[in-house]
Amino acid sequence: MLFMPTCKEAAALLIASEDRLISIPDRLKVRLHMMACKTCPNFERQLLTMRSAMRQWRNYASDETENSG
């Protein structure tokens, strides 16, 4: 059976997946943990919200630069 990561390990894998493709076994570990944990899915949603906000901010900042020049 797959090793069940702790919340701390699952969070580290979620953060790592923002920067790089994590291995299939690590993805399975995270998904398995998410099905059993009540708080980590909230953390994942927060990461997605932050990623979306940063993307919007970058687009806004680049639009401002183009319009001012």
Backbone as XML, in Angstrom:
<?xml version="1.0"?>
<chain id="A" units="angstrom">
  <residue number="1" name="MET">
    <atom name="N" x="0.847" y="-1.190" z="0.000"/>
    <atom name="CA" x="0.000" y="0.000" z="0.000"/>
    <atom name="C" x="0.886" y="1.245" z="0.000"/>
  </residue>
  <residue number="2" name="LEU">
    <atom name="N" x="0.356" y="2.300" z="-0.588"/>
    <atom name="CA" x="1.092" y="3.559" z="-0.654"/>
    <atom name="C" x="1.262" y="4.161" z="0.727"/>
  </residue>
  <residue number="3" name="PHE">
    <atom name="N" x="2.361" y="4.795" z="0.903"/>
    <atom name="CA" x="2.646" y="5.516" z="2.140"/>
    <atom name="C" x="1.736" y="6.742" z="2.222"/>
  </residue>
  <residue number="4" name="MET">
    <atom name="N" x="1.073" y="6.933" z="3.343"/>
    <atom name="CA" x="0.180" y="8.083" z="3.532"/>
    <atom name="C" x="0.988" y="9.242" z="4.118"/>
  </residue>
  <residue number="5" name="PRO">
    <atom name="N" x="1.155" y="10.328" z="3.362"/>
    <atom name="CA" x="1.940" y="11.450" z="3.881"/>
    <atom name="C" x="1.180" y="12.218" z="4.963"/>
  </residue>
  <residue number="6" name="THR">
    <atom name="N" x="1.946" y="12.905" z="5.791"/>
    <atom name="CA" x="1.347" y="13.787" z="6.789"/>
    <atom name="C" x="0.863" y="15.056" z="6.089"/>
  </residue>
  <residue number="7" name="CYS">
    <atom name="N" x="0.147" y="15.889" z="6.818"/>
    <atom name="CA" x="-0.306" y="17.165" z="6.249"/>
    <atom name="C" x="0.883" y="18.021" z="5.822"/>
  </residue>
  <residue number="8" name="LYS">
    <atom name="N" x="1.923" y="18.015" z="6.639"/>
    <atom name="CA" x="3.113" y="18.801" z="6.318"/>
    <atom name="C" x="3.757" y="18.307" z="5.018"/>
  </residue>
  <residue number="9" name="GLU">
    <atom name="N" x="3.848" y="17.000" z="4.852"/>
    <atom name="CA" x="4.425" y="16.436" z="3.632"/>
    <atom name="C" x="3.529" y="16.690" z="2.425"/>
  </residue>
  <residue number="10" name="ALA">
    <atom name="N" x="2.224" y="16.563" z="2.606"/>
    <atom name="CA" x="1.287" y="16.822" z="1.515"/>
    <atom name="C" x="1.359" y="18.287" z="1.091"/>
  </residue>
  <residue number="11" name="ALA">
    <atom name="N" x="1.452" y="19.192" z="2.056"/>
    <atom name="CA" x="1.564" y="20.622" z="1.738"/>
    <atom name="C" x="2.850" y="20.903" z="0.971"/>
  </residue>
  <residue number="12" name="ALA">
    <atom name="N" x="3.946" y="20.266" z="1.386"/>
    <atom name="CA" x="5.221" y="20.452" z="0.682"/>
    <atom name="C" x="5.119" y="19.962" z="-0.761"/>
  </residue>
  <residue number="13" name="LEU">
    <atom name="N" x="4.435" y="18.842" z="-0.971"/>
    <atom name="CA" x="4.254" y="18.335" z="-2.330"/>
    <atom name="C" x="3.357" y="19.255" z="-3.155"/>
  </residue>
  <residue number="14" name="LEU">
    <atom name="N" x="2.321" y="19.803" z="-2.536"/>
    <atom name="CA" x="1.454" y="20.747" z="-3.251"/>
    <atom name="C" x="2.235" y="21.991" z="-3.670"/>
  </residue>
  <residue number="15" name="ILE">
    <atom name="N" x="3.058" y="22.493" z="-2.780"/>
    <atom name="CA" x="3.864" y="23.669" z="-3.094"/>
    <atom name="C" x="4.882" y="23.332" z="-4.182"/>
  </residue>
  <residue number="16" name="ALA">
    <atom name="N" x="5.507" y="22.162" z="-4.084"/>
    <atom name="CA" x="6.484" y="21.745" z="-5.098"/>
    <atom name="C" x="5.822" y="21.613" z="-6.466"/>
  </residue>
  <residue number="17" name="SER">
    <atom name="N" x="4.566" y="21.167" z="-6.478"/>
    <atom name="CA" x="3.869" y="20.991" z="-7.756"/>
    <atom name="C" x="3.567" y="22.320" z="-8.435"/>
  </residue>
  <residue number="18" name="GLU">
    <atom name="N" x="3.688" y="23.426" z="-7.701"/>
    <atom name="CA" x="3.535" y="24.749" z="-8.308"/>
    <atom name="C" x="4.729" y="25.073" z="-9.205"/>
  </residue>
  <residue number="19" name="ASP">
    <atom name="N" x="5.901" y="24.526" z="-8.867"/>
    <atom name="CA" x="7.133" y="24.857" z="-9.576"/>
    <atom name="C" x="7.569" y="23.801" z="-10.578"/>
  </residue>
  <residue number="20" name="ARG">
    <atom name="N" x="7.181" y="22.570" z="-10.330"/>
    <atom name="CA" x="7.654" y="21.482" z="-11.182"/>
    <atom name="C" x="6.630" y="20.359" z="-11.184"/>
  </residue>
  <residue number="21" name="LEU">
    <atom name="N" x="6.798" y="19.465" z="-12.135"/>
    <atom name="CA" x="5.942" y="18.284" z="-12.215"/>
    <atom name="C" x="6.431" y="17.277" z="-11.184"/>
  </residue>
  <residue number="22" name="ILE">
    <atom name="N" x="5.559" y="16.909" z="-10.252"/>
    <atom name="CA" x="5.954" y="15.914" z="-9.249"/>
    <atom name="C" x="5.679" y="14.523" z="-9.806"/>
  </residue>
  <residue number="23" name="SER">
    <atom name="N" x="6.351" y="13.539" z="-9.245"/>
    <atom name="CA" x="6.251" y="12.166" z="-9.745"/>
    <atom name="C" x="4.833" y="11.608" z="-9.568"/>
  </residue>
  <residue number="24" name="ILE">
    <atom name="N" x="4.534" y="10.601" z="-10.330"/>
    <atom name="CA" x="3.216" y="9.958" z="-10.240"/>
    <atom name="C" x="2.971" y="9.392" z="-8.840"/>
  </residue>
  <residue number="25" name="PRO">
    <atom name="N" x="3.941" y="8.699" z="-8.229"/>
    <atom name="CA" x="3.693" y="8.214" z="-6.858"/>
    <atom name="C" x="3.416" y="9.363" z="-5.883"/>
  </residue>
  <residue number="26" name="ASP">
    <atom name="N" x="4.123" y="10.487" z="-6.042"/>
    <atom name="CA" x="3.865" y="11.634" z="-5.166"/>
    <atom name="C" x="2.483" y="12.224" z="-5.416"/>
  </residue>
  <residue number="27" name="ARG">
    <atom name="N" x="2.071" y="12.287" z="-6.669"/>
    <atom name="CA" x="0.716" y="12.783" z="-6.980"/>
    <atom name="C" x="-0.337" y="11.879" z="-6.365"/>
  </residue>
  <residue number="28" name="LEU">
    <atom name="N" x="-0.113" y="10.574" z="-6.430"/>
    <atom name="CA" x="-1.061" y="9.632" z="-5.825"/>
    <atom name="C" x="-1.112" y="9.794" z="-4.312"/>
  </residue>
  <residue number="29" name="LYS">
    <atom name="N" x="0.049" y="9.999" z="-3.705"/>
    <atom name="CA" x="0.092" y="10.214" z="-2.257"/>
    <atom name="C" x="-0.714" y="11.446" z="-1.870"/>
  </residue>
  <residue number="30" name="VAL">
    <atom name="N" x="-0.542" y="12.528" z="-2.631"/>
    <atom name="CA" x="-1.273" y="13.762" z="-2.325"/>
    <atom name="C" x="-2.771" y="13.535" z="-2.486"/>
  </residue>
  <residue number="31" name="ARG">
    <atom name="N" x="-3.190" y="12.901" z="-3.574"/>
    <atom name="CA" x="-4.622" y="12.668" z="-3.812"/>
    <atom name="C" x="-5.211" y="11.783" z="-2.716"/>
  </residue>
  <residue number="32" name="LEU">
    <atom name="N" x="-4.479" y="10.753" z="-2.334"/>
    <atom name="CA" x="-4.949" y="9.862" z="-1.266"/>
    <atom name="C" x="-5.094" y="10.643" z="0.034"/>
  </residue>
  <residue number="33" name="HIS">
    <atom name="N" x="-4.112" y="11.470" z="0.335"/>
    <atom name="CA" x="-4.169" y="12.282" z="1.549"/>
    <atom name="C" x="-5.363" y="13.239" z="1.499"/>
  </residue>
  <residue number="34" name="MET">
    <atom name="N" x="-5.589" y="13.844" z="0.338"/>
    <atom name="CA" x="-6.685" y="14.812" z="0.201"/>
    <atom name="C" x="-8.050" y="14.167" z="0.438"/>
  </residue>
  <residue number="35" name="MET">
    <atom name="N" x="-8.164" y="12.906" z="0.065"/>
    <atom name="CA" x="-9.442" y="12.218" z="0.282"/>
    <atom name="C" x="-9.672" y="11.945" z="1.766"/>
  </residue>
  <residue number="36" name="ALA">
    <atom name="N" x="-8.604" y="11.814" z="2.536"/>
    <atom name="CA" x="-8.731" y="11.468" z="3.953"/>
    <atom name="C" x="-8.675" y="12.683" z="4.875"/>
  </residue>
  <residue number="37" name="CYS">
    <atom name="N" x="-8.156" y="13.797" z="4.380"/>
    <atom name="CA" x="-7.927" y="14.971" z="5.234"/>
    <atom name="C" x="-8.989" y="16.032" z="4.975"/>
  </residue>
  <residue number="38" name="LYS">
    <atom name="N" x="-9.416" y="16.707" z="6.030"/>
    <atom name="CA" x="-10.425" y="17.755" z="5.880"/>
    <atom name="C" x="-9.813" y="19.129" z="5.665"/>
  </residue>
  <residue number="39" name="THR">
    <atom name="N" x="-8.581" y="19.341" z="6.099"/>
    <atom name="CA" x="-7.995" y="20.684" z="6.027"/>
    <atom name="C" x="-7.102" y="20.906" z="4.806"/>
  </residue>
  <residue number="40" name="CYS">
    <atom name="N" x="-6.441" y="19.891" z="4.321"/>
    <atom name="CA" x="-5.525" y="20.085" z="3.193"/>
    <atom name="C" x="-6.222" y="20.521" z="1.897"/>
  </residue>
  <residue number="41" name="PRO">
    <atom name="N" x="-7.428" y="20.064" z="1.605"/>
    <atom name="CA" x="-8.098" y="20.608" z="0.421"/>
    <atom name="C" x="-8.303" y="22.128" z="0.510"/>
  </residue>
  <residue number="42" name="ASN">
    <atom name="N" x="-8.529" y="22.645" z="1.723"/>
    <atom name="CA" x="-8.630" y="24.100" z="1.889"/>
    <atom name="C" x="-7.308" y="24.771" z="1.544"/>
  </residue>
  <residue number="43" name="PHE">
    <atom name="N" x="-6.204" y="24.170" z="1.977"/>
    <atom name="CA" x="-4.884" y="24.706" z="1.666"/>
    <atom name="C" x="-4.653" y="24.701" z="0.155"/>
  </residue>
  <residue number="44" name="GLU">
    <atom name="N" x="-5.059" y="23.632" z="-0.517"/>
    <atom name="CA" x="-4.905" y="23.560" z="-1.974"/>
    <atom name="C" x="-5.719" y="24.665" z="-2.653"/>
  </residue>
  <residue number="45" name="ARG">
    <atom name="N" x="-6.933" y="24.907" z="-2.177"/>
    <atom name="CA" x="-7.752" y="25.990" z="-2.748"/>
    <atom name="C" x="-7.090" y="27.346" z="-2.524"/>
  </residue>
  <residue number="46" name="GLN">
    <atom name="N" x="-6.484" y="27.533" z="-1.360"/>
    <atom name="CA" x="-5.775" y="28.783" z="-1.083"/>
    <atom name="C" x="-4.604" y="28.966" z="-2.040"/>
  </residue>
  <residue number="47" name="LEU">
    <atom name="N" x="-3.859" y="27.889" z="-2.311"/>
    <atom name="CA" x="-2.763" y="27.971" z="-3.272"/>
    <atom name="C" x="-3.274" y="28.362" z="-4.654"/>
  </residue>
  <residue number="48" name="LEU">
    <atom name="N" x="-4.370" y="27.746" z="-5.070"/>
    <atom name="CA" x="-4.945" y="28.062" z="-6.378"/>
    <atom name="C" x="-5.421" y="29.507" z="-6.436"/>
  </residue>
  <residue number="49" name="THR">
    <atom name="N" x="-5.999" y="29.997" z="-5.350"/>
    <atom name="CA" x="-6.443" y="31.389" z="-5.289"/>
    <atom name="C" x="-5.260" y="32.337" z="-5.393"/>
  </residue>
  <residue number="50" name="MET">
    <atom name="N" x="-4.182" y="32.028" z="-4.673"/>
    <atom name="CA" x="-2.985" y="32.875" z="-4.737"/>
    <atom name="C" x="-2.374" y="32.854" z="-6.137"/>
  </residue>
  <residue number="51" name="ARG">
    <atom name="N" x="-2.335" y="31.682" z="-6.764"/>
    <atom name="CA" x="-1.794" y="31.587" z="-8.117"/>
    <atom name="C" x="-2.620" y="32.442" z="-9.083"/>
  </residue>
  <residue number="52" name="SER">
    <atom name="N" x="-3.935" y="32.354" z="-8.970"/>
    <atom name="CA" x="-4.821" y="33.146" z="-9.826"/>
    <atom name="C" x="-4.636" y="34.638" z="-9.580"/>
  </residue>
  <residue number="53" name="ALA">
    <atom name="N" x="-4.543" y="35.039" z="-8.321"/>
    <atom name="CA" x="-4.362" y="36.453" z="-7.990"/>
    <atom name="C" x="-3.037" y="36.976" z="-8.540"/>
  </residue>
  <residue number="54" name="MET">
    <atom name="N" x="-1.978" y="36.180" z="-8.430"/>
    <atom name="CA" x="-0.680" y="36.611" z="-8.951"/>
    <atom name="C" x="-0.705" y="36.716" z="-10.474"/>
  </residue>
  <residue number="55" name="ARG">
    <atom name="N" x="-1.395" y="35.800" z="-11.137"/>
    <atom name="CA" x="-1.517" y="35.864" z="-12.596"/>
    <atom name="C" x="-2.256" y="37.139" z="-12.998"/>
  </residue>
  <residue number="56" name="GLN">
    <atom name="N" x="-3.335" y="37.449" z="-12.303"/>
    <atom name="CA" x="-4.088" y="38.669" z="-12.609"/>
    <atom name="C" x="-3.249" y="39.911" z="-12.339"/>
  </residue>
  <residue number="57" name="TRP">
    <atom name="N" x="-2.475" y="39.902" z="-11.259"/>
    <atom name="CA" x="-1.629" y="41.038" z="-10.927"/>
    <atom name="C" x="-0.558" y="41.234" z="-11.997"/>
  </residue>
  <residue number="58" name="ARG">
    <atom name="N" x="0.069" y="40.133" z="-12.450"/>
    <atom name="CA" x="1.088" y="40.242" z="-13.498"/>
    <atom name="C" x="0.486" y="40.808" z="-14.773"/>
  </residue>
  <residue number="59" name="ASN">
    <atom name="N" x="-0.709" y="40.346" z="-15.137"/>
    <atom name="CA" x="-1.372" y="40.866" z="-16.341"/>
    <atom name="C" x="-1.715" y="42.339" z="-16.176"/>
  </residue>
  <residue number="60" name="TYR">
    <atom name="N" x="-2.186" y="42.719" z="-15.006"/>
    <atom name="CA" x="-2.517" y="44.112" z="-14.737"/>
    <atom name="C" x="-1.255" y="44.986" z="-14.802"/>
  </residue>
  <residue number="61" name="ALA">
    <atom name="N" x="-0.168" y="44.495" z="-14.189"/>
    <atom name="CA" x="1.079" y="45.254" z="-14.178"/>
    <atom name="C" x="1.622" y="45.406" z="-15.586"/>
  </residue>
  <residue number="62" name="SER">
    <atom name="N" x="1.552" y="44.377" z="-16.418"/>
    <atom name="CA" x="2.058" y="44.482" z="-17.781"/>
    <atom name="C" x="1.158" y="45.385" z="-18.624"/>
  </residue>
  <residue number="63" name="ASP">
    <atom name="N" x="-0.148" y="45.385" z="-18.383"/>
    <atom name="CA" x="-1.058" y="46.300" z="-19.089"/>
    <atom name="C" x="-0.739" y="47.741" z="-18.745"/>
  </residue>
  <residue number="64" name="GLU">
    <atom name="N" x="-0.463" y="48.020" z="-17.481"/>
    <atom name="CA" x="-0.123" y="49.376" z="-17.036"/>
    <atom name="C" x="1.171" y="49.840" z="-17.688"/>
  </residue>
  <residue number="65" name="THR">
    <atom name="N" x="2.154" y="48.970" z="-17.785"/>
    <atom name="CA" x="3.444" y="49.315" z="-18.401"/>
    <atom name="C" x="3.261" y="49.634" z="-19.873"/>
  </residue>
  <residue number="66" name="GLU">
    <atom name="N" x="2.460" y="48.837" z="-20.575"/>
    <atom name="CA" x="2.225" y="49.071" z="-21.995"/>
    <atom name="C" x="1.479" y="50.374" z="-22.233"/>
  </residue>
  <residue number="67" name="ASN">
    <atom name="N" x="0.524" y="50.691" z="-21.375"/>
    <atom name="CA" x="-0.286" y="51.896" z="-21.559"/>
    <atom name="C" x="0.470" y="53.179" z="-21.178"/>
  </residue>
  <residue number="68" name="SER">
    <atom name="N" x="1.463" y="53.070" z="-20.309"/>
    <atom name="CA" x="2.165" y="54.278" z="-19.874"/>
    <atom name="C" x="3.321" y="54.631" z="-20.805"/>
  </residue>
  <residue number="69" name="GLY">
    <atom name="N" x="3.727" y="53.728" z="-21.664"/>
    <atom name="CA" x="4.903" y="53.962" z="-22.508"/>
    <atom name="C" x="4.570" y="54.362" z="-23.845"/>
  </residue>
</chain>
